[in-house]
Amino acid sequence: MKQILITNDDGFDAIGIKALIKALSPIAKLTVVAPAKNKSACGHSLTLDKPLRMENVKDDFYKIDDGSPTDCMFISIHNLFKDGYKPDLVVSGINVGANMGEDITYSGTAAAAMEAVLHGIPAIAISQVCKDRCNDIKNGWDFELAKDIISKIAKKILKDEFPIGKRKFLNINIPPIKKDECKGIKITKAGYREYGNDTSRHLNPRGEEYYWIGLHPLIWKESKNKDCDFEAIKANYVSISPIKLDMTSYEDINRLNEWI
């Protein structure tokens, strides 16, 4: 039986990972290794300054105390899978909230997929875009569209092959709509995210300053051909973007040689 390794950045008890387990358990043997608490926006961070403890929650389900999604991948791949064996697929999610455009660089969800492909394992990061993050969770978002999409994509990968090359992963974003409202799937590029200043300055009871970083609204620069992830989601399509870890700006190499 094929084996899928699951993680997330919202924590081992998040509603998204529960939905993901439900979607994938019929098609493969699952191993779950997730952070013990929410690690959203931790990026591709690896814990090097302290030991990490992996605790068994139940059969084939573990949480790593204060570990990042990258820690979860690194530790599980090298300790739960031995003798050269690796899982057939890594799926990270289902994240509550979008991971599009340059937000991919912040995302712990995407980082877990990055770590997996560094170790030669096909990987998917999947995120549920929310109209209102808090109210969507409070009202019990059903994840039906996300579960349907990830089941179909994972089945196709396990049956055929991973459709893109080494050190690349699939970044999937699901529109905030019901399953029957979806217009289909679009293969997209990562969009151009616009950022603002969403920080609040406060004083604690001792008069000391502290700052709280909030959630930026989903604002982006319109792409010429309307072929980015943001625009697919806006039009009620599922967005699937192929992401590579090679961040070299090849078009600037000659220019930089001339400049130097």
Long-range contacts (C-beta under 8 A, 24 or more apart in sequence): 1-28, 1-29, 2-27, 2-28, 2-29, 2-88, 2-89, 2-158, 3-28, 3-29, 3-30, 3-31, 3-87, 3-88, 3-89, 4-28, 4-29, 4-30, 4-31, 4-87, 4-88, 4-89, 4-90, 4-91, 4-154, 4-158, 5-30, 5-31, 5-32, 5-33, 5-73, 5-76, 5-77, 5-81, 5-87, 5-89, 5-90, 5-91, 5-116, 5-121, 6-30, 6-31, 6-32, 6-33, 6-34, 6-90, 6-91, 6-92, 7-32, 7-33, 7-34, 7-35, 7-69, 7-72, 7-73, 7-76, 7-90, 7-92, 7-112, 8-34, 8-35, 8-69, 8-92, 8-93, 8-94, 8-95, 8-108, 8-109, 8-112, 9-35, 9-38, 9-39, 9-40, 9-41, 9-42, 9-68, 9-69, 9-92, 9-95, 9-107, 9-108, 9-109, 9-111, 9-112, 10-38, 10-39, 10-40, 10-95, 10-96, 11-35, 11-36, 11-37, 11-38, 11-39, 12-36, 12-57, 12-61, 12-63, 14-38, 14-96, 15-96, 15-137, 15-141, 15-143, 16-93, 16-94, 16-95, 16-96, 16-128, 16-143, 17-93, 17-94, 19-94, 19-143, 19-146, 19-147, 20-91, 20-93, 20-94, 20-126, 20-147, 20-150, 22-147, 23-143, 23-146, 23-147, 23-148, 23-150, 23-151, 24-91, 24-150, 24-151, 24-154, 26-151, 27-151, 27-154, 27-155, 27-158, 28-88, 28-89, 28-154, 28-158, 29-60, 30-60, 31-60, 31-61, 31-62, 31-76, 31-80, 31-87, 32-57, 32-60, 32-61, 32-62, 33-62, 33-63, 33-64, 33-72, 33-73, 33-75, 33-76, 33-80, 34-62, 34-63, 34-64, 34-69, 34-72, 35-63, 35-64, 35-66, 35-67, 35-68, 35-69, 35-71, 35-72, 35-108, 36-63, 36-64, 36-65, 36-66, 36-67, 37-66, 39-67, 39-68, 39-69, 39-108, 40-95, 40-97, 40-107, 40-108, 41-106, 41-107, 41-108, 42-68, 42-69, 42-108, 42-111, 43-105, 43-106, 43-107, 43-108, 43-111, 44-70, 44-111, 44-114, 44-115, 45-70, 45-108, 45-111, 46-70, 46-71, 46-74, 47-71, 54-79, 68-108, 68-111, 69-108, 69-109, 69-111, 69-112, 69-115, 70-108, 70-111, 70-112, 70-114, 70-115, 72-112, 73-112, 73-115, 73-116, 73-119, 74-115, 77-116, 77-119, 77-121, 86-119, 86-120, 86-121, 87-121, 88-121, 88-122, 88-158, 89-121, 89-122, 89-123, 89-124, 89-154, 89-157, 89-158, 90-116, 90-121, 90-122, 90-123, 90-124, 91-123, 91-124, 91-126, 91-150, 91-154, 92-116, 92-123, 92-124, 92-125, 92-126, 93-124, 93-125, 93-126, 93-127, 93-128, 93-146, 93-150, 93-172, 94-126, 94-127, 94-128, 94-143, 94-146, 94-147, 94-150, 94-174, 95-125, 95-126, 95-127, 95-128, 96-127, 96-128, 96-130, 96-133, 96-136, 96-137, 96-141, 97-127, 97-128, 97-129, 97-130, 97-133, 97-215, 98-127, 98-129, 98-130, 98-173, 98-218, 98-233, 99-125, 99-127, 99-171, 99-173, 100-127, 100-129, 100-171, 100-173, 100-190, 100-191, 100-193, 100-218, 100-220, 100-228, 100-229, 100-230, 100-233, 100-239, 100-241, 101-190, 101-191, 101-192, 101-193, 101-220, 101-228, 101-229, 101-230, 102-190, 102-192, 102-193, 103-193, 104-171, 104-190, 104-243, 110-169, 110-171, 110-243, 113-169, 113-170, 113-171, 113-243, 114-169, 114-245, 116-169, 117-166, 117-167, 117-168, 117-169, 117-245, 118-167, 118-245, 120-166, 122-157, 122-162, 122-169, 123-169, 123-170, 124-150, 124-153, 124-154, 124-157, 124-169, 124-170, 124-171, 124-172, 125-169, 125-170, 125-171, 125-172, 126-150, 126-172, 126-173, 126-174, 127-171, 127-172, 127-173, 127-174, 128-173, 128-174, 128-176, 129-173, 129-174, 129-175, 129-176, 129-218, 129-233, 130-176, 131-176, 133-215, 136-176, 142-178, 144-178, 144-179, 145-174, 145-175, 145-177, 145-178, 145-179, 145-182, 145-238, 146-174, 148-179, 149-174, 149-185, 149-238, 153-240, 164-242, 165-244, 167-244, 167-245, 167-246, 168-242, 168-243, 168-244, 168-245, 169-242, 169-243, 170-240, 170-241, 170-242, 170-243, 171-229, 171-240, 171-241, 171-242, 171-243, 172-238, 172-239, 172-240, 172-241, 173-229, 173-232, 173-233, 173-238, 173-239, 173-241, 174-238, 175-232, 175-233, 175-236, 175-237, 175-238, 175-239, 177-236, 181-236, 182-236, 182-237, 182-238, 183-235, 183-236, 183-237, 184-237, 184-238, 185-237, 185-238, 185-239, 185-240, 186-227, 186-232, 186-235, 186-237, 186-238, 186-239, 186-240, 187-240, 187-241, 187-242, 188-227, 188-228, 188-229, 188-231, 188-232, 188-239, 188-240, 188-241, 189-223, 189-227, 189-228, 189-229, 189-241, 190-228, 190-229, 190-241, 190-243, 191-220, 191-221, 191-223, 191-228, 191-229, 191-230, 191-231, 192-220, 192-221, 192-223, 192-228, 193-219, 193-220, 193-221, 193-230, 194-219, 194-220, 194-221
